[in-house]
């Protein structure tokens, strides 16, 4: 029987170490060669969790070995949901891929790439409604967001025996919902294993999808739970059907600003005029004691080097909720002596600011910069750090207001719903600068 080419995937950085060697070197020892592809998660742009692909830390390592990135859309506990949830999640997945690599670079690499929806099976098998919303939006939003430069193709990863998922895909294929390929999980080995003979009888689901089977995940937990899964490409398909539609990452220093993936902004006042009342309603629904919607729009009217900032897009509004609730508590403790000086920045505007991070939390509307006349910046940062790890409450009405636009599912905040409130634990960044302090709710703690 024939064998395909080796591939790996991991929920940790490819530069992570097990037994003194990186995951990339571990994979070479298993396969006898470097894998041709590596699956990594793309959920939302700016997510700094090591479970998500981090180009600055992984891109050069993959590029140097000629390993292509296989994007995986990870919202595993939501895939049994509604069409609207699929639509919202797809937008985050699409923008994570395009903003990570830049639409100009992706266009130069062919412009057409696969993205695989992660389905782990029961109790969260794929619903046909979620698949419809996700798959159709992957196509449409990738083209719209990149202004026609990039088209992402919806594919699916799922267990071979998950009949519910494969039936949902088959049913939707009959009504025209696209499926570009299948990645089958059927483990024949627990741990590390070189390639197995490809066997269609083992790999093919009982409910056979019309889309081609591109990959087989035949072994898991190579190197332990923090290691790699072992995969092979289908030897019966041409490289162009898979490898040519995966992403060979650019050098980390060569990635242009994410601004290349965004629609050029218009004047902030014109954008704000489109929905100021809705934004004000959303902020009021959070029941803040001290902050108004107008304060949270600070800086959106600014222009730098001829580039305008803009009103935050509706699909990002929910991101600011935990951050401003934390800062509302800080303002309460300081007796009101907190003044905002920066909130949302669109990618084009952010790129004009000296020293601004290329993946700034401001671009996802998760961050606020503030100052005070009551104390030093060092003391202000310390007072903010006192709130780290505390439990906060968000009125559920504030989140319901935006559910049709974007899900509130930030990793790392330990979310829980109790009665009419969502509880979260503040995990995020605190940065001390000469004239201001920065905080964000990125889901992991960082200090600078």
QUIDASUL-V396073 format. One record per residue. N is the residue number from 1. PHI is phi in radians with two decimals (* if undefined). NEAR is the number of other ideal C-beta (glycine too) atoms within 10 Angstrom. Layout:
N,PHI,NEAR + N,PHI,NEAR
//
This chain:
1,*,8 + 2,-1.49,10 + 3,-2.11,13 + 4,-1.60,21 + 5,-1.84,19 + 6,-1.32,21 + 7,-2.46,30 + 8,-2.29,28 + 9,-2.52,24 + 10,-2.70,24 + 11,-1.75,19 + 12,-2.25,18 + 13,-0.98,19 + 14,-1.16,27 + 15,-1.57,16 + 16,-1.08,20 + 17,-2.03,14 + 18,-2.29,16 + 19,1.03,10 + 20,1.51,6 + 21,-2.16,14 + 22,-1.23,15 + 23,-1.08,24 + 24,-1.11,23 + 25,-1.20,18 + 26,-1.02,22 + 27,-1.11,27 + 28,-1.12,17 + 29,-1.12,12 + 30,-1.30,22 + 31,-1.58,20 + 32,1.38,9 + 33,-2.86,12 + 34,-1.28,17 + 35,-1.14,28 + 36,-1.53,23 + 37,-2.59,22 + 38,-2.47,27 + 39,-1.44,25 + 40,-2.42,23 + 41,-1.44,22 + 42,-2.29,25 + 43,-1.86,22 + 44,-2.48,24 + 45,-1.10,21 + 46,1.62,24 + 47,-1.22,25 + 48,-1.68,16 + 49,-1.11,15 + 50,-1.16,17 + 51,-1.25,15 + 52,-1.66,21 + 53,-1.06,28 + 54,-2.09,19 + 55,-1.05,19 + 56,-1.09,12 + 57,-1.77,14 + 58,-2.09,25 + 59,-1.00,24 + 60,-1.14,17 + 61,-1.11,19 + 62,-1.24,24 + 63,-1.04,17 + 64,-1.12,11 + 65,-1.85,17 + 66,1.20,10 + 67,-1.65,23 + 68,-1.55,21 + 69,-1.51,25 + 70,-1.82,31 + 71,-1.29,24 + 72,-2.07,23 + 73,-1.51,28 + 74,-2.01,25 + 75,-2.57,24 + 76,-1.02,15 + 77,-1.49,11 + 78,-1.94,18 + 79,-1.25,27 + 80,-1.66,19 + 81,-1.62,20 + 82,-1.60,13 + 83,-1.04,17 + 84,-1.08,15 + 85,-1.18,22 + 86,-1.08,27 + 87,-1.09,20 + 88,-1.09,24 + 89,-1.13,27 + 90,-1.05,27 + 91,-1.08,22 + 92,-1.13,21 + 93,-1.09,28 + 94,-1.06,28 + 95,-1.20,23 + 96,-1.10,23 + 97,-1.20,26 + 98,-1.21,26 + 99,-1.28,26 + 100,-1.16,26 + 101,-1.78,27 + 102,1.55,22 + 103,-1.15,24 + 104,-1.13,14 + 105,-1.13,21 + 106,-1.12,25 + 107,-1.06,17 + 108,-1.17,11 + 109,-1.62,19 + 110,2.11,13 + 111,1.43,17 + 112,-2.10,15 + 113,-2.44,24 + 114,-1.54,23 + 115,-2.41,27 + 116,-1.88,25 + 117,-1.38,29 + 118,-1.44,20 + 119,-2.13,26 + 120,-1.69,17 + 121,1.59,18 + 122,-0.86,11 + 123,-1.58,7 + 124,-2.17,20 + 125,-1.25,19 + 126,-1.22,26 + 127,-1.64,21 + 128,-1.14,20 + 129,-1.22,17 + 130,-1.09,27 + 131,-1.06,25 + 132,-1.04,20 + 133,-1.11,22 + 134,-1.18,29 + 135,-1.13,25 + 136,-1.18,19 + 137,-1.28,22 + 138,-0.96,29 + 139,-1.20,18 + 140,-1.20,16 + 141,-1.27,19 + 142,-1.11,29 + 143,-1.24,16 + 144,-1.22,13 + 145,-1.14,21 + 146,-1.63,26 + 147,0.99,14 + 148,1.53,12 + 149,-1.42,19 + 150,-2.30,25 + 151,-2.24,17 + 152,-1.61,29 + 153,-1.89,19 + 154,-1.27,26 + 155,-2.31,27 + 156,-2.43,27 + 157,-1.90,25 + 158,-2.81,26 + 159,-1.11,19 + 160,-1.00,20 + 161,-1.60,15 + 162,-1.48,22 + 163,-1.05,15 + 164,-1.07,17 + 165,-1.13,30 + 166,-1.18,25 + 167,-1.18,17 + 168,-1.07,27 + 169,-1.17,27 + 170,-1.09,18 + 171,-1.10,14 + 172,-1.28,22 + 173,-1.07,17 + 174,-1.12,9 + 175,-1.73,8 + 176,1.73,8 + 177,-1.19,19 + 178,-1.26,15 + 179,-2.45,20 + 180,-1.52,23 + 181,3.00,22 + 182,-2.12,27 + 183,-2.11,27 + 184,-1.74,25 + 185,-1.76,22 + 186,-2.54,15 + 187,-1.39,17 + 188,-1.85,13 + 189,-2.44,14 + 190,-1.84,10 + 191,2.01,14 + 192,-1.52,18 + 193,-2.78,16 + 194,-1.17,14 + 195,-1.01,22 + 196,-1.74,18 + 197,-1.10,12 + 198,-1.23,19 + 199,-2.33,14 + 200,-1.03,11 + 201,-1.16,5 + 202,-1.48,14 + 203,-1.45,20 + 204,-1.25,17 + 205,-1.10,21 + 206,-1.12,10 + 207,-1.69,16 + 208,-1.37,12 + 209,-1.32,22 + 210,-1.33,10 + 211,-1.29,18 + 212,-1.20,15 + 213,-1.47,20 + 214,-1.74,25 + 215,-2.50,28 + 216,-2.27,29 + 217,-1.61,23 + 218,-1.84,23 + 219,-2.62,22 + 220,-2.29,19 + 221,1.00,16 + 222,-1.24,22 + 223,1.56,21 + 224,1.75,10 + 225,-1.07,8 + 226,-1.70,13 + 227,-1.70,23 + 228,-2.18,29 + 229,-1.79,18 + 230,-1.80,29 + 231,-2.34,29 + 232,-2.46,24 + 233,-1.34,24 + 234,-1.21,23 + 235,-1.20,13 + 236,-1.62,12 + 237,-2.04,16 + 238,-1.37,9 + 239,-0.97,11 + 240,-1.10,9 + 241,-1.37,16 + 242,-2.32,26 + 243,-1.10,19 + 244,-1.22,15 + 245,-1.94,23 + 246,-1.90,20 + 247,-1.86,23 + 248,-1.39,17 + 249,-1.19,23 + 250,-1.29,19 + 251,-1.01,11 + 252,-1.02,15 + 253,-1.35,8 + 254,-1.67,12 + 255,-1.31,20 + 256,-1.27,15 + 257,-0.97,18 + 258,-1.02,25 + 259,-1.03,21 + 260,-1.10,22 + 261,-1.70,26 + 262,-1.97,24 + 263,-1.17,14 + 264,-0.95,11 + 265,-1.28,19 + 266,-1.71,12 + 267,-1.01,14 + 268,-1.02,21 + 269,-1.09,12 + 270,-1.16,12 + 271,-1.20,20 + 272,-1.07,16 + 273,-1.14,10 + 274,-1.24,11 + 275,-2.71,16 + 276,-1.15,14 + 277,-1.15,8 + 278,-1.09,15 + 279,-1.12,19 + 280,-1.08,15 + 281,-1.12,13 + 282,-1.08,23 + 283,-1.12,23 + 284,-1.09,14 + 285,-1.18,18 + 286,-1.40,21 + 287,0.99,14 + 288,-1.24,21 + 289,-1.51,10 + 290,-2.29,15 + 291,-1.88,19 + 292,-1.92,11 + 293,-1.06,17 + 294,-1.07,11 + 295,-1.09,17 + 296,-1.28,25 + 297,-1.68,21 + 298,-0.98,17 + 299,1.54,17 + 300,-1.26,22 + 301,-1.65,15 + 302,-1.33,16 + 303,-2.28,12 + 304,-2.33,15 + 305,0.95,9 + 306,1.42,6 + 307,-1.87,18 + 308,-1.54,20 + 309,-1.32,27 + 310,-2.68,25 + 311,-1.10,23 + 312,-1.10,25 + 313,-1.04,17 + 314,-0.97,16 + 315,-1.21,16 + 316,-1.80,17 + 317,-0.99,22 + 318,-1.06,23 + 319,-1.12,24 + 320,-1.42,25 + 321,-0.97,28 + 322,-1.13,27 + 323,-1.13,23 + 324,-1.26,22 + 325,-1.18,22 + 326,-1.12,22 + 327,-1.21,24 + 328,-1.07,17 + 329,-1.17,19 + 330,-1.11,20 + 331,-1.09,21 + 332,-1.08,13 + 333,-1.21,13 + 334,-1.66,17 + 335,1.23,8 + 336,1.66,12 + 337,-1.45,14 + 338,-2.38,24 + 339,-2.17,13 + 340,-1.38,19 + 341,-2.28,12 + 342,-2.83,21 + 343,-2.26,23 + 344,-1.26,28 + 345,-2.32,26 + 346,-1.32,26 + 347,-1.02,21 + 348,-1.11,22 + 349,-1.18,26 + 350,-1.00,23 + 351,-1.17,21 + 352,-1.50,17 + 353,-1.62,17 + 354,-1.10,5 + 355,1.45,5 + 356,-1.26,16 + 357,-1.15,13 + 358,-1.09,15 + 359,-2.00,22 + 360,-0.96,20 + 361,-1.12,24 + 362,-1.10,27 + 363,-1.22,28 + 364,-1.78,25 + 365,1.01,24 + 366,-1.82,28 + 367,-2.15,26 + 368,-2.36,28 + 369,-1.84,19 + 370,-2.63,21 + 371,-2.50,17 + 372,-2.75,19 + 373,-1.75,6 + 374,-1.56,13 + 375,-2.78,12 + 376,-1.42,10 + 377,-1.16,15 + 378,-1.13,10 + 379,-1.21,14 + 380,-1.09,22 + 381,-1.11,19 + 382,-1.10,14 + 383,-1.15,17 + 384,-1.14,25 + 385,-1.13,15 + 386,-1.10,11 + 387,-1.57,17 + 388,-1.07,15 + 389,1.51,11 + 390,-1.39,11 + 391,-1.66,10 + 392,-2.19,19 + 393,-2.15,15 + 394,-2.10,21 + 395,-1.01,16 + 396,-1.10,16 + 397,-1.09,14 + 398,-1.16,23 + 399,-1.43,21 + 400,-1.02,13 + 401,-0.99,20 + 402,-1.97,21 + 403,-1.02,13 + 404,-1.32,12 + 405,-1.84,18 + 406,-2.88,20 + 407,-1.34,20 + 408,-1.72,19 + 409,-2.51,17 + 410,-1.10,23 + 411,-1.12,18 + 412,1.63,18 + 413,-1.71,21 + 414,0.95,13 + 415,-1.20,16 + 416,-2.67,11 + 417,-1.78,11 + 418,-2.31,9 + 419,1.04,8 + 420,-1.71,10 + 421,-2.36,17 + 422,-1.84,21 + 423,-1.69,15 + 424,-2.52,24 + 425,-1.81,17 + 426,-1.31,24 + 427,-2.15,20 + 428,-3.04,25 + 429,-1.70,20 + 430,-2.31,19 + 431,-2.14,18 + 432,-1.79,18 + 433,-2.11,13 + 434,-1.07,5 + 435,-2.09,8 + 436,-2.83,19 + 437,-2.15,25 + 438,-1.92,21 + 439,-2.34,26 + 440,-2.61,28 + 441,-2.09,28 + 442,-1.41,25 + 443,1.75,21 + 444,-2.52,15 + 445,-1.49,14 + 446,-2.50,13 + 447,-2.19,10 + 448,-2.70,9
//
